[in-house]
Amino acid sequence: MNCEQCRALLERHLEGGLDQEARASLDAHLKACPACRFASQVLQDARQMDEGSEVPASFSSAWRERITQEEEPPVKQFPRITKWLAVAAALVVMVGGTWLVSQNRQDPGYNRSRTASSPSMDGMGYDSQPEALANYAAPQDMDTASSRSGEAEIEKQAAKIIRTVRMELSTRAFDEDVNAVLQALDQAGGWVESASLSNAYSNLRVAYYTLRVPSSQLDQMITTLRGVGRLVSFNESSEDVSEHYADTQNRLRTQQTKMERLQALLAKAETVEDLITVEYSISDTQYEIDRLTGLLRGMDSKVDYSTLRLTLNELSPIETSQDKQETLWDRVQNGVQAAFEGFVQLLADLVVFLSIALPYLLVLVLVIFIIRRVIKRRKNK
């Protein structure tokens, strides 16, 4: 039996019009339901009154309490899940905004590129003036060494091997290791062909170098770099250009011989037409001689000075704390430092996000306030 059925039977129950089964069911419901029991008590008190009797205290308190409850506006109680959803939405907005701010800090303006023609690099741990890398310019004797290939007679040389090395190192002391690389390069007699620096997330720096190292010093340079930082990857390739070099030499000799003959014909030319024809041939031959000489010089440069492409990555404190080469105490210190720096960075990103979102939040609060005022006025009318 439910409450509606119970209250429908109360009048008949007080009049004694219910059978035994219905009365037992009603009594069981009244024992279990305080509201129906209260309604039954009110009806009983009302039946006991007459026009000349005093209103029972129980009835008076009961109907006064009921009137008070009906006069009071019902209080809207929002379910708890609505509050939790609001808190979760606020957290999602704050975390998402903080993440977007941290991503926007990876600005392309952080990337800076430097080549051999403009070797200065700011923030790399050494002087940013162009004169600071003057010692790393190409040696002047390289042109002298390479010019042998342009002479009329070229002696037979040893095998021409072009070596190219790629190395990637990780470092915990970025500025110190950059200076160590440049110092080792200077001692080897090489120079920086190109260099670039980029700032990744959390201001971790990555340096990219293209170094030219004398072939005789390449192995020593590799050994030195292995001791600068932790080796991440290493790759070396070699190309034998001996055949191509010899073929280019032969073609150069042929063109030089042709030039000598054309010079002799030019001296013997008798007509203007012959003179123009010979000069045209001389021009083409000289162009071919210059091209072949340039090829030989380029190969000599690559053979005499190997190419070393170096990538230097700065490790974060948390990555350093995971390095098994560190002692336990150092790893603990680096872990604590990483946690502190991460917390500070998170707070900074959160402050930036709130400063960006504050105008929008104020507008949103104002709109909600106006809407609520309008709805309240309409209800009062």
Number of C-alpha atoms within 10 A of each C-alpha: 10 10 14 9 10 22 18 10 17 21 15 13 18 13 9 10 13 16 10 9 8 15 17 12 12 23 14 12 17 19 10 11 14 11 12 20 17 13 16 19 15 16 14 15 16 13 10 10 13 9 6 6 8 8 14 13 9 11 17 13 11 15 12 11 11 11 11 10 11 10 8 8 8 8 6 6 6 8 8 8 9 10 11 11 11 11 12 12 12 12 12 12 14 17 16 14 19 22 15 13 19 19 13 11 16 16 11 11 9 14 14 14 16 18 15 18 11 13 22 22 21 12 11 18 13 16 13 14 13 12 11 13 20 13 16 22 17 16 12 8 9 14 13 10 13 18 15 16 24 19 13 14 12 14 10 8 9 7 13 19 18 21 19 20 18 16 19 20 21 20 20 16 12 21 15 14 22 19 15 17 18 19 13 18 24 17 11 18 17 26 23 24 20 18 22 19 21 19 19 17 14 14 13 13 21 19 21 18 21 20 23 27 23 21 21 12 16 22 12 12 20 15 10 15 21 15 12 19 22 16 15 13 11 13 11 10 9 11 11 13 15 16 11 14 19 17 12 17 24 14 14 26 19 14 21 19 13 16 19 12 12 17 14 12 15 17 10 11 14 10 8 9 9 14 15 13 12 18 15 12 14 19 12 12 19 16 13 16 20 14 13 22 20 16 18 23 20 14 20 22 18 20 21 21 24 23 22 23 19 20 20 24 22 23 18 19 20 19 14 22 23 14 14 9 11 13 11 13 10 14 20 16 16 20 19 15 16 18 14 12 15 15 12 12 15 17 13 15 22 20 14 16 21 16 11 13 14 12 10 12 12 11 11 11 11 11 11 11 11 11 11 10 11 10 10 11 9 8 8 6 5
